[in-house]
Amino acid sequence: VFTINLTLTFLNIGVSRCCYQQVEALLPGLLVLLASHSGSSALETAAKTSQSHQIAHLLLKVIERMVTEERVTSASSLPPSSSSSTLAGDKITASSNREKNENNYMEQARRLCTENREISCAVFDLLLDVLLYQPSSSQNMPPHGLSQSGHLCLLSNPEWATSAMTSSAKRLHEYKVTMLNFIIPTRQWSLFMSEQHGMDGIARTVALLVVATGDAHPNVVERATLALKAHFDVMRERHEDTQAISAL
């Protein structure tokens, strides 16, 4: 327990000082760590709950850093997605110019989220909590749809518990858009979807986007709505193509 706590403390301090490649290298391990500290086992003791909360916020910090820095530097190394079920039509800044990282950290992360059910469920639950969160005058009452445990997890971070996140609409909606940019598949990247696990991945991705369309901020709603529209357009085209082939 002491070793994990010490490691998490150093990582939280060091992430902001790491370069992009170093932050990217943390992602696969944090995904595994999140899954191993999620669910009912994370609520057994106060120490386990605290560790679970720290891991969740560390993963969110890494995701935010990766997405925002990629949009500024255009230096992301997200690998091409092997999924044929991408939400086509969506583009993240400079997605066509991404270069493949020789260490394949993003590919490792993608495989973990598509092939390991425990990890994909844990990541889905965490991202769902973020998208469901809305500022409230009472920190004791979670927003609609958000569980009490998820609410406590988010508020365990001082940034969420203080005015930095809750009272700044701009900060919160930018944060959610960042998470959506990580969730929405493109021809270069897919968090949940793959050839082998297409339906589960599509269901998780669409569910998160549908939740985001009910957000209070129009920027978040627009981002999610455009991605959903692209997805349904692709599905309709594929259905029409299948019918045309069958008619031959």
Secondary structure, DSSP 8 states (H G I E B T S, - for coil): -HHHHHHHHHHHHHGGGS-HHHHHHHHHHHHHHHHHT-SGGGGSSHHHHHHHHHHHHHHHHHHHHHHHHHHHH----------S---TT---TTGGG----TT-HHHHHHHHHHH-HHHHHHHHHHHHHHHH----S-TTS--TT--HHHHHHHHTSHHHHSHHHHS-HHHHHHHHHHHHHHHS--SS--SS--STTHHHHHHHHHHHHHHHTT-SSHHHHHHHHHHHHHHHHHHHHHHHHHHHHHH-
